[in-house]
């Protein structure tokens, strides 16, 4: 790895030493360090002037270090886009599934990285198609695409079709389609199942459904899902991961697998079962 881009939130004072560790290690390895313009502007007081700053991440860059939590990782993915540059998530915050490297283990993790003891995981993305311009063209998501009622308005009705066949009409606060990666996020909090990251499926998860017999449904990630929304109000929210926009109810929405993927750098010794146990507190039963 010769060109690495750093991206993240404003670095807190008690975390500046971890940023220094990263920069020192990259310099020691002879890496050409780049900063996204947003990250540099957020940390202009602690970063030296005259650094390599980029407005776009391209295949010329070998990797991106995302410094923050899972929200920061998703923001980093927006910078990466279709270039599919691998991302290493370094957790400078709290609970994180995507940012799997704890800041206390940065030195050990970067040592393993430059020893070649890592692998690249490919994660499926969702693609949102619509007859109107949404999200400035960046209509993809790593975790979920959700249709939600706006503010405290009445519940919405979402007609769902799978590969052209009518599936169900959901009376609920909303409905989402989640990836295996997103199964540990919003979908989980709405009662959706956990899935292994390499699963070839998506989850249709209702948000606070009014029909008590409605449950999350797992479908093949080759499925094309079409949605028609009805509501007493003229508008509702559509969200892609942490982004949301207000749209009118007569818009056409189609969700399917994106033609490109997210690439995650996974350091040797860090795996999904371990992450699940640690983050969700599994294994604290005295019988284990």
The 8 nearest C-alpha neighbors of each residue, nearest first, counted from 0:
[[1, 61, 2, 30, 3, 62, 113, 60],
 [0, 2, 30, 31, 3, 61, 29, 60],
 [3, 1, 31, 60, 61, 30, 0, 32],
 [4, 2, 62, 32, 63, 61, 33, 60],
 [3, 5, 33, 63, 34, 32, 64, 62],
 [6, 4, 34, 64, 63, 33, 65, 35],
 [7, 5, 65, 38, 35, 66, 64, 34],
 [8, 6, 66, 38, 65, 67, 71, 9],
 [7, 9, 10, 67, 38, 41, 71, 66],
 [10, 8, 41, 42, 11, 7, 38, 40],
 [11, 9, 8, 14, 15, 12, 42, 7],
 [12, 10, 14, 13, 9, 15, 8, 91],
 [11, 13, 15, 14, 10, 16, 9, 45],
 [12, 14, 11, 15, 16, 10, 17, 91],
 [15, 13, 11, 12, 16, 17, 10, 18],
 [16, 14, 18, 12, 17, 13, 10, 19],
 [15, 17, 19, 14, 18, 20, 13, 12],
 [18, 16, 20, 19, 15, 14, 21, 102],
 [17, 19, 21, 15, 20, 16, 22, 14],
 [18, 20, 16, 22, 17, 21, 23, 15],
 [21, 19, 17, 23, 18, 22, 24, 16],
 [20, 22, 18, 24, 19, 23, 25, 17],
 [21, 23, 19, 25, 24, 20, 26, 18],
 [24, 22, 26, 20, 25, 21, 19, 27],
 [25, 23, 27, 21, 26, 22, 20, 28],
 [24, 26, 28, 22, 30, 27, 23, 21],
 [27, 25, 29, 23, 28, 24, 30, 22],
 [26, 28, 24, 25, 29, 23, 30, 22],
 [29, 27, 25, 26, 30, 24, 113, 1],
 [30, 28, 26, 27, 25, 31, 1, 24],
 [31, 29, 1, 25, 28, 26, 2, 32],
 [30, 32, 2, 1, 3, 33, 29, 26],
 [33, 31, 3, 30, 2, 4, 51, 34],
 [32, 34, 4, 51, 52, 3, 5, 31],
 [35, 33, 52, 5, 4, 39, 36, 53],
 [34, 36, 53, 38, 37, 52, 6, 54],
 [35, 37, 39, 38, 52, 53, 54, 40],
 [38, 36, 40, 35, 39, 41, 6, 34],
 [37, 39, 41, 6, 35, 40, 7, 36],
 [38, 40, 36, 42, 41, 37, 43, 34],
 [39, 41, 43, 37, 42, 38, 36, 44],
 [42, 40, 38, 9, 39, 43, 37, 8],
 [43, 41, 39, 40, 44, 9, 45, 46],
 [42, 44, 40, 46, 39, 45, 41, 47],
 [43, 45, 42, 46, 47, 41, 40, 39],
 [44, 46, 43, 42, 47, 15, 10, 39],
 [47, 45, 43, 44, 42, 48, 39, 50],
 [46, 48, 49, 45, 50, 43, 44, 39],
 [47, 49, 50, 46, 43, 51, 44, 39],
 [48, 50, 47, 51, 52, 46, 39, 33],
 [49, 51, 48, 52, 47, 33, 34, 32],
 [52, 50, 33, 34, 53, 32, 49, 31],
 [53, 51, 34, 36, 33, 35, 50, 54],
 [52, 54, 35, 55, 36, 34, 51, 33],
 [53, 55, 36, 35, 52, 56, 37, 78],
 [54, 56, 53, 57, 78, 35, 79, 36],
 [55, 57, 79, 78, 60, 53, 54, 58],
 [56, 58, 59, 82, 60, 55, 79, 84],
 [59, 57, 60, 82, 84, 61, 56, 83],
 [60, 58, 57, 61, 2, 56, 84, 82],
 [59, 61, 2, 58, 57, 62, 3, 56],
 [60, 62, 2, 0, 3, 59, 84, 1],
 [63, 61, 3, 85, 84, 86, 60, 4],
 [62, 64, 4, 86, 3, 5, 87, 65],
 [63, 65, 87, 5, 86, 88, 4, 66],
 [64, 66, 88, 6, 72, 7, 89, 87],
 [67, 65, 7, 89, 91, 6, 64, 90],
 [68, 66, 91, 90, 71, 92, 7, 89],
 [67, 69, 92, 90, 71, 70, 98, 95],
 [68, 70, 72, 71, 95, 97, 98, 73],
 [71, 69, 73, 72, 68, 74, 241, 67],
 [70, 72, 74, 67, 68, 69, 73, 7],
 [71, 73, 69, 75, 70, 74, 65, 76],
 [72, 74, 76, 70, 75, 71, 69, 77],
 [73, 75, 71, 77, 76, 72, 70, 78],
 [76, 74, 72, 78, 73, 77, 71, 65],
 [75, 77, 79, 73, 78, 74, 80, 72],
 [78, 76, 74, 80, 75, 79, 73, 137],
 [77, 79, 75, 76, 80, 56, 55, 74],
 [78, 80, 76, 77, 56, 82, 84, 83],
 [81, 79, 77, 82, 78, 76, 83, 137],
 [80, 82, 83, 259, 79, 260, 84, 261],
 [81, 83, 84, 80, 58, 57, 79, 56],
 [84, 82, 81, 261, 262, 85, 79, 80],
 [83, 85, 82, 62, 79, 58, 61, 86],
 [86, 84, 262, 62, 263, 264, 83, 63],
 [87, 85, 63, 263, 264, 62, 64, 262],
 [88, 86, 64, 264, 65, 63, 263, 89],
 [87, 98, 89, 65, 99, 97, 64, 90],
 [90, 88, 100, 98, 66, 65, 91, 67],
 [89, 91, 98, 67, 68, 101, 92, 100],
 [90, 92, 67, 102, 66, 68, 89, 93],
 [93, 91, 68, 90, 67, 94, 95, 69],
 [92, 94, 95, 68, 91, 90, 67, 69],
 [95, 93, 278, 92, 96, 68, 69, 90],
 [94, 96, 98, 69, 68, 97, 99, 93],
 [95, 97, 99, 98, 69, 274, 94, 278],
 [98, 96, 99, 69, 95, 88, 72, 68],
 [99, 97, 88, 90, 89, 95, 69, 96],
 [98, 100, 97, 96, 88, 95, 90, 89],
 [101, 99, 89, 90, 98, 102, 88, 104],
 [102, 100, 90, 103, 104, 89, 99, 105],
 [101, 103, 105, 104, 91, 90, 100, 89],
 [102, 104, 101, 105, 106, 17, 100, 107],
 [105, 103, 102, 107, 101, 106, 108, 100],
 [104, 106, 108, 102, 107, 103, 109, 101],
 [107, 105, 109, 108, 104, 110, 20, 21],
 [106, 108, 110, 104, 105, 109, 111, 112],
 [109, 107, 105, 111, 110, 106, 104, 112],
 [110, 108, 112, 111, 106, 107, 105, 113],
 [109, 111, 107, 108, 112, 113, 106, 114],
 [112, 110, 114, 116, 108, 109, 113, 115],
 [113, 111, 109, 115, 114, 110, 116, 117],
 [112, 114, 115, 110, 111, 109, 116, 28],
 [115, 113, 111, 112, 116, 110, 117, 109],
 [114, 116, 113, 112, 117, 111, 118, 110],
 [117, 115, 111, 267, 114, 112, 266, 118],
 [118, 116, 266, 267, 265, 115, 112, 264],
 [119, 117, 265, 264, 120, 266, 116, 267],
 [118, 120, 264, 263, 265, 262, 121, 117],
 [121, 119, 263, 262, 118, 264, 122, 265],
 [120, 122, 262, 261, 260, 263, 119, 123],
 [121, 123, 261, 260, 262, 120, 124, 196],
 [124, 122, 260, 261, 121, 125, 178, 256],
 [125, 123, 141, 257, 140, 260, 256, 139],
 [126, 124, 256, 140, 257, 139, 255, 141],
 [125, 127, 139, 257, 255, 256, 254, 138],
 [128, 126, 254, 138, 253, 139, 129, 125],
 [129, 127, 253, 252, 254, 126, 130, 138],
 [128, 130, 252, 131, 251, 253, 127, 250],
 [129, 131, 251, 250, 132, 128, 252, 133],
 [130, 132, 129, 133, 250, 251, 128, 246],
 [131, 133, 136, 135, 130, 134, 129, 138],
 [134, 132, 135, 136, 131, 138, 244, 137],
 [135, 133, 136, 137, 138, 132, 244, 242],
 [136, 134, 133, 137, 132, 138, 131, 244],
 [135, 137, 134, 138, 133, 132, 139, 127],
 [138, 136, 134, 135, 139, 77, 133, 80],
 [139, 137, 127, 136, 126, 134, 133, 140],
 [140, 138, 126, 125, 137, 127, 124, 239],
 [139, 141, 125, 239, 124, 142, 240, 143],
 [140, 142, 124, 143, 125, 181, 180, 178],
 [181, 143, 141, 178, 240, 177, 140, 180],
 [144, 142, 177, 176, 240, 181, 140, 239],
 [143, 145, 239, 176, 175, 238, 240, 177],
 [146, 144, 175, 238, 174, 237, 147, 143],
 [147, 145, 237, 173, 174, 236, 175, 238],
 [148, 146, 173, 236, 172, 235, 145, 237],
 [147, 149, 235, 172, 236, 173, 155, 154],
 [148, 150, 235, 236, 152, 151, 147, 234],
 [149, 151, 152, 148, 235, 236, 153, 147],
 [152, 150, 149, 153, 148, 154, 172, 235],
 [151, 153, 150, 149, 148, 154, 232, 231],
 [154, 152, 155, 151, 231, 148, 230, 232],
 [153, 155, 172, 171, 148, 152, 170, 156],
 [154, 156, 230, 171, 170, 229, 172, 148],
 [155, 157, 170, 229, 169, 228, 230, 168],
 [158, 156, 228, 169, 168, 227, 159, 226],
 [157, 159, 168, 227, 226, 167, 228, 169],
 [158, 160, 226, 167, 166, 225, 168, 157],
 [161, 159, 165, 225, 164, 166, 163, 224],
 [160, 162, 224, 164, 163, 223, 166, 165],
 [163, 161, 223, 164, 222, 224, 160, 225],
 [162, 164, 161, 160, 165, 225, 223, 224],
 [165, 163, 160, 161, 162, 166, 159, 224],
 [164, 166, 160, 167, 159, 161, 163, 158],
 [167, 165, 160, 159, 164, 161, 168, 158],
 [168, 166, 159, 158, 169, 165, 160, 157],
 [167, 169, 158, 157, 159, 156, 170, 166],
 [168, 170, 157, 156, 171, 167, 158, 208],
 [171, 169, 156, 209, 208, 155, 168, 157],
 [172, 170, 208, 173, 154, 209, 207, 155],
 [173, 171, 154, 206, 148, 207, 147, 155],
 [172, 174, 147, 206, 171, 146, 148, 205],
 [173, 175, 205, 146, 206, 145, 204, 147],
 [176, 174, 145, 204, 144, 203, 146, 177],
 [175, 177, 203, 144, 143, 202, 204, 145],
 [178, 176, 143, 202, 181, 201, 142, 182],
 [177, 179, 181, 201, 180, 142, 143, 182],
 [180, 178, 182, 196, 194, 181, 195, 198],
 [181, 179, 178, 196, 182, 142, 183, 141],
 [142, 182, 180, 178, 184, 183, 177, 179],
 [181, 183, 179, 193, 180, 186, 184, 187],
 [184, 182, 181, 187, 193, 180, 186, 185],
 [185, 183, 181, 187, 186, 182, 188, 142],
 [184, 186, 188, 187, 189, 183, 181, 182],
 [187, 185, 191, 189, 188, 184, 182, 204],
 [186, 188, 191, 190, 189, 183, 184, 185],
 [187, 189, 185, 186, 190, 184, 191, 183],
 [190, 188, 186, 187, 191, 206, 185, 204],
 [191, 189, 187, 188, 186, 192, 215, 204],
 [190, 192, 187, 186, 215, 189, 204, 193],
 [193, 191, 187, 194, 182, 190, 186, 215],
 [192, 194, 182, 183, 191, 187, 195, 179],
 [195, 193, 179, 182, 196, 192, 198, 180],
 [194, 196, 198, 197, 179, 193, 271, 180],
 [197, 195, 179, 180, 198, 194, 122, 271],
 [196, 198, 195, 199, 122, 179, 121, 194],
 [199, 197, 195, 196, 200, 179, 194, 201],
 [200, 198, 220, 219, 197, 201, 179, 221],
 [201, 199, 219, 220, 218, 198, 217, 202],
 [200, 202, 178, 220, 218, 177, 217, 219],
 [203, 201, 217, 177, 176, 216, 204, 218],
 [202, 204, 176, 216, 215, 175, 217, 177],
 [203, 205, 215, 175, 174, 202, 191, 186],
 [206, 204, 174, 208, 173, 175, 207, 215],
 [205, 207, 173, 172, 174, 208, 189, 171],
 [208, 206, 171, 172, 205, 209, 173, 189],
 [209, 207, 171, 210, 206, 205, 170, 172],
 [208, 210, 171, 170, 211, 207, 169, 172],
 [211, 209, 208, 212, 213, 170, 169, 171],
 [210, 212, 213, 209, 208, 214, 207, 170],
 [211, 213, 210, 214, 208, 209, 215, 169],
 [214, 212, 211, 210, 208, 215, 205, 169],
 [213, 215, 212, 216, 204, 205, 211, 191],
 [216, 214, 204, 203, 191, 205, 202, 217],
 [215, 217, 203, 202, 214, 218, 204, 191],
 [216, 218, 202, 201, 203, 200, 215, 219],
 [219, 217, 201, 200, 202, 220, 216, 222],
 [218, 220, 200, 221, 222, 201, 199, 217],
 [219, 221, 200, 201, 222, 199, 256, 218],
 [222, 220, 219, 256, 223, 255, 200, 199],
 [223, 221, 220, 219, 162, 224, 255, 161],
 [222, 224, 255, 162, 161, 254, 225, 221],
 [225, 223, 161, 254, 253, 160, 222, 255],
 [224, 226, 253, 160, 159, 252, 254, 161],
 [227, 225, 159, 252, 158, 253, 157, 228],
 [226, 228, 158, 157, 251, 159, 229, 225],
 [229, 227, 157, 248, 156, 158, 226, 230],
 [228, 230, 156, 155, 248, 157, 227, 231],
 [229, 231, 155, 232, 156, 228, 233, 154],
 [232, 230, 233, 153, 229, 155, 154, 152],
 [233, 231, 230, 234, 152, 153, 235, 248],
 [232, 234, 247, 248, 231, 230, 235, 246],
 [235, 233, 247, 246, 248, 232, 245, 236],
 [234, 236, 149, 148, 245, 246, 147, 247],
 [237, 235, 245, 147, 244, 149, 146, 148],
 [236, 238, 146, 244, 243, 145, 147, 245],
 [239, 237, 243, 145, 242, 144, 240, 236],
 [240, 238, 144, 242, 140, 241, 143, 243],
 [239, 241, 143, 142, 242, 140, 238, 144],
 [240, 242, 239, 243, 238, 70, 73, 74],
 [243, 241, 239, 238, 240, 244, 134, 237],
 [244, 242, 238, 237, 239, 236, 241, 245],
 [243, 245, 237, 236, 246, 238, 242, 134],
 [246, 244, 236, 235, 237, 234, 243, 247],
 [247, 245, 234, 235, 236, 244, 248, 237],
 [248, 246, 234, 249, 233, 250, 235, 245],
 [247, 249, 250, 234, 228, 233, 229, 246],
 [250, 248, 247, 251, 228, 227, 229, 233],
 [251, 249, 248, 247, 252, 130, 129, 131],
 [250, 252, 129, 130, 249, 227, 253, 226],
 [253, 251, 129, 226, 225, 128, 250, 254],
 [252, 254, 225, 128, 224, 127, 226, 129],
 [255, 253, 127, 224, 126, 223, 128, 225],
 [256, 254, 223, 126, 125, 224, 257, 222],
 [255, 257, 125, 126, 124, 220, 258, 221],
 [256, 258, 126, 125, 124, 259, 255, 139],
 [259, 257, 256, 260, 126, 124, 81, 125],
 [260, 258, 257, 81, 261, 124, 83, 123],
 [261, 259, 123, 122, 124, 121, 262, 83],
 [260, 262, 122, 121, 83, 263, 123, 124],
 [261, 263, 85, 121, 120, 83, 119, 86],
 [264, 262, 86, 120, 85, 119, 265, 87],
 [263, 265, 119, 87, 86, 118, 85, 120],
 [264, 266, 118, 117, 119, 263, 267, 269],
 [267, 265, 117, 269, 268, 116, 264, 112],
 [266, 268, 117, 116, 269, 265, 111, 118],
 [267, 269, 266, 270, 265, 117, 116, 273],
 [270, 268, 267, 266, 265, 273, 271, 274],
 [271, 269, 273, 272, 274, 268, 265, 267],
 [270, 272, 274, 273, 275, 269, 195, 196],
 [273, 271, 275, 274, 270, 276, 277, 195],
 [274, 272, 276, 271, 275, 270, 277, 269],
 [273, 275, 271, 277, 272, 276, 278, 270],
 [276, 274, 272, 278, 273, 277, 279, 271],
 [277, 275, 281, 273, 280, 274, 279, 278],
 [276, 278, 274, 280, 275, 279, 273, 281],
 [279, 277, 275, 280, 276, 274, 94, 95],
 [280, 278, 276, 281, 275, 277, 274, 282],
 [279, 281, 277, 276, 278, 282, 283, 275],
 [280, 282, 276, 279, 283, 277, 275, 284],
 [281, 283, 284, 287, 280, 276, 285, 277],
 [282, 284, 281, 285, 280, 287, 286, 276],
 [283, 285, 286, 282, 287, 281, 280, 276],
 [286, 284, 287, 283, 282, 281, 280, 276],
 [285, 287, 284, 283, 282, 281, 280, 276],
 [286, 285, 284, 282, 283, 281, 276, 280]]
